Amino acid sequence: MESQVRGGTRWKRFAVVMVPSVAATAAIGVALAQGALAASFSVSGQSFKVTAKELNGTGFSQYGAIDQGYTLTGDEVKHPVAVSVFETARIERMCQSVVTPGIPVLGSVSLQLTAGDSSNPDRQVRAKNLYIDVEDLGADAEFGNIDIGVAGKDISRGPGMKAGEVQNKQANPFGFAQQAETARLTDVKQTAWATTAGTFKLPGLKMSLKKGVHECY
């Protein structure tokens, strides 16, 4: 079974990642209202943008959550996110950017990372046990053998929910989740608050710092 979806969702600058139906979006909202929480660390006061020409993943799952973190002035804040999980992921032409505003004399400064700028699969970014806490996503998406509406504790594809999140009641094991055997995303544009991975290989990594706002999109 395959499901296709095209589009971008914008809540704030990032709301939900690759939710392939309106019903799924509503269910994530219910999970948030019931107290589902996400990241196992406090996120910084800066979200970051990521683009990719193509992402091919296996063992995909996703569940609604809340990241706890800080503003740049140190106030506590919570961000609704969709945690997207991949057992393995291969990413072509990845760009990641984050902007730090209000630096004395300099103003805004942008950090930009690029990697995997190749059509050769052996030279593309690769990750295992990848977790992305996403606030907004736009892409063309195709899922293979997708299940929508799975209870979080019953995720059977990929690494599933983080054990620490469940133990600390940071994720609701009875809340809404979805999963698929494979996921293919093209022309990806997303904003996220956190990313963790078991391994993250970045061939051809380049980093640059520039004055002003220079984002991946």
C-alpha positions as CSV (number, residue, x, y, z in Angstrom):
1,M,0.0,0.0,0.0
2,E,1.3,3.5,-0.9
3,S,0.1,6.9,0.1
4,Q,1.1,10.1,-1.5
5,V,0.9,13.7,-0.3
6,R,2.1,17.0,-1.4
7,G,2.1,20.2,0.5
8,G,3.5,22.4,3.3
9,T,2.1,23.0,6.8
10,R,2.8,26.2,8.7
11,W,1.7,26.7,12.3
12,K,4.2,29.1,13.7
13,R,7.3,28.5,11.5
14,F,6.8,24.8,12.0
15,A,3.9,22.7,13.1
16,V,3.7,19.1,11.9
17,V,6.1,17.1,9.7
18,M,4.8,14.6,7.3
19,V,1.2,13.9,8.3
20,P,-0.6,12.5,5.3
21,S,-4.1,13.3,6.4
22,V,-6.3,15.9,8.1
23,A,-7.5,13.2,10.5
24,A,-3.9,12.5,11.5
25,T,-3.2,16.2,12.2
26,A,-6.3,16.3,14.4
27,A,-5.2,13.1,16.3
28,I,-1.8,14.6,17.0
29,G,-3.6,17.6,18.5
30,V,-5.5,15.3,20.8
31,A,-2.3,13.6,21.8
32,L,-0.8,17.0,22.7
33,A,-3.9,17.9,24.8
34,Q,-3.5,14.7,26.7
35,G,0.0,15.6,27.7
36,A,2.2,13.8,25.2
37,L,5.8,15.2,25.6
38,A,8.8,14.7,23.4
39,A,12.5,15.5,23.6
40,S,14.7,14.0,26.3
41,F,16.7,17.2,26.5
42,S,15.8,20.9,26.7
43,V,16.0,22.5,23.2
44,S,17.7,25.8,22.5
45,G,16.0,29.0,21.7
46,Q,16.7,28.7,18.0
47,S,14.9,26.4,15.6
48,F,16.8,25.4,12.4
49,K,15.8,24.9,8.8
50,V,16.7,21.9,6.7
51,T,16.3,21.3,3.0
52,A,17.0,18.2,0.9
53,K,16.6,17.2,-2.7
54,E,15.5,13.8,-1.6
55,L,15.3,11.7,1.5
56,N,14.8,7.9,1.3
57,G,14.0,6.2,4.7
58,T,13.1,2.8,6.0
59,G,11.4,1.9,9.3
60,F,9.5,5.2,9.5
61,S,7.2,6.2,12.4
62,Q,5.8,9.4,13.8
63,Y,4.1,10.7,16.9
64,G,2.9,14.0,18.3
65,A,4.8,15.6,21.1
66,I,6.0,18.7,22.9
67,D,9.6,19.9,23.1
68,Q,10.6,21.7,26.3
69,G,13.2,24.3,26.0
70,Y,14.2,28.0,26.4
71,T,14.0,31.3,24.6
72,L,17.2,33.1,23.9
73,T,16.6,35.2,27.0
74,G,16.4,32.0,29.2
75,D,12.6,31.8,29.7
76,E,11.1,28.4,29.6
77,V,8.9,27.5,26.6
78,K,7.2,24.5,25.0
79,H,7.0,23.7,21.3
80,P,4.4,21.3,19.7
81,V,6.2,19.0,17.3
82,A,5.8,15.8,15.3
83,V,8.7,13.4,16.1
84,S,9.6,11.7,12.8
85,V,11.7,8.6,13.2
86,F,13.7,6.6,10.6
87,E,15.5,3.4,11.2
88,T,17.8,4.3,8.3
89,A,17.8,7.4,6.1
90,R,19.7,8.5,3.0
91,I,19.6,12.2,2.1
92,E,20.7,13.8,-1.1
93,R,21.9,17.5,-1.1
94,M,21.2,18.4,2.5
95,C,21.4,22.0,3.8
96,Q,20.9,23.0,7.4
97,S,20.9,26.6,8.6
98,V,20.4,28.5,11.9
99,V,20.3,32.2,12.5
100,T,21.5,33.9,15.7
101,P,20.0,37.4,15.9
102,G,21.0,40.4,17.9
103,I,24.7,39.9,18.2
104,P,26.4,43.2,19.3
105,V,27.9,45.1,16.3
106,L,27.4,42.2,14.0
107,G,23.6,41.9,14.1
108,S,22.3,38.6,12.8
109,V,24.8,35.8,12.0
110,S,23.9,32.7,10.0
111,L,25.5,29.3,10.3
112,Q,24.9,27.0,7.3
113,L,26.0,23.4,6.8
114,T,25.8,21.5,3.5
115,A,26.6,17.8,2.8
116,G,25.8,14.9,0.5
117,D,25.7,17.1,-2.7
118,S,25.8,14.1,-5.0
119,S,23.5,11.8,-7.0
120,N,25.9,9.0,-6.0
121,P,24.2,7.1,-3.1
122,D,27.6,6.3,-1.6
123,R,28.3,10.1,-1.3
124,Q,24.9,11.0,0.3
125,V,24.2,11.8,3.9
126,R,23.3,8.6,5.9
127,A,21.8,8.2,9.3
128,K,20.7,5.4,11.5
129,N,18.0,5.6,14.3
130,L,17.2,9.2,13.3
131,Y,14.8,11.3,15.3
132,I,13.7,14.7,14.0
133,D,11.4,17.0,16.1
134,V,9.7,18.8,13.4
135,E,7.5,22.0,13.5
136,D,6.8,22.5,9.8
137,L,7.3,20.5,6.6
138,G,6.8,20.9,2.9
139,A,7.6,18.0,0.5
140,D,6.3,15.5,-2.0
141,A,6.0,12.3,0.0
142,E,5.4,8.6,-0.8
143,F,4.9,6.0,1.9
144,G,5.1,2.2,1.5
145,N,2.8,0.0,3.6
146,I,1.6,2.8,5.9
147,D,-0.4,2.4,9.1
148,I,-2.2,5.5,10.4
149,G,-3.6,5.6,13.9
150,V,-1.3,3.2,15.7
151,A,-0.9,3.5,19.5
152,G,2.6,4.8,20.3
153,K,3.5,1.8,22.3
154,D,2.6,-0.5,19.4
155,I,5.0,1.1,16.8
156,S,6.6,-1.9,15.2
157,R,8.7,-0.3,12.4
158,G,12.0,1.3,13.1
159,P,13.4,2.2,16.5
160,G,10.0,3.5,17.8
161,M,9.5,5.8,20.7
162,K,12.6,6.6,22.8
163,A,12.5,4.5,26.0
164,G,13.6,7.5,28.1
165,E,10.8,9.6,26.9
166,V,8.2,7.0,27.8
167,Q,9.8,6.3,31.3
168,N,9.8,10.0,32.0
169,K,6.3,10.5,30.7
170,Q,7.7,12.8,28.0
171,A,5.8,10.8,25.4
172,N,2.4,9.2,25.6
173,P,2.6,5.5,24.8
174,F,-1.1,5.4,24.3
175,G,-1.3,8.4,22.0
176,F,-1.6,8.7,18.2
177,A,1.2,7.4,16.0
178,Q,1.7,6.3,12.4
179,Q,4.3,4.1,10.7
180,A,5.4,2.9,7.3
181,E,7.8,0.4,5.9
182,T,9.4,3.0,3.6
183,A,9.3,6.8,3.1
184,R,10.5,8.8,0.1
185,L,10.4,12.6,0.4
186,T,11.5,15.0,-2.4
187,D,12.0,18.8,-2.4
188,V,12.0,18.8,1.4
189,K,11.8,22.0,3.3
190,Q,11.4,21.8,7.1
191,T,11.9,23.6,10.3
192,A,12.9,21.6,13.4
193,W,13.8,22.1,17.1
194,A,16.0,18.9,17.6
195,T,17.6,16.0,15.8
196,T,19.3,13.0,17.3
197,A,20.8,9.9,15.6
198,G,22.7,6.8,16.4
199,T,25.1,7.6,13.6
200,F,25.2,10.5,11.2
201,K,27.6,10.4,8.2
202,L,28.0,13.6,6.2
203,P,30.2,13.2,3.1
204,G,31.5,16.5,1.7
205,L,30.5,18.5,4.8
206,K,30.9,22.3,4.4
207,M,30.2,24.9,7.1
208,S,30.0,28.7,6.7
209,L,29.3,31.6,8.9
210,K,27.9,34.8,7.3
211,K,26.7,38.1,8.6
212,G,23.0,38.7,8.0
213,V,20.2,36.2,7.4
214,H,21.2,33.4,5.0
215,E,18.9,30.4,5.4
216,C,18.5,27.2,3.4
217,Y,15.0,28.5,2.3
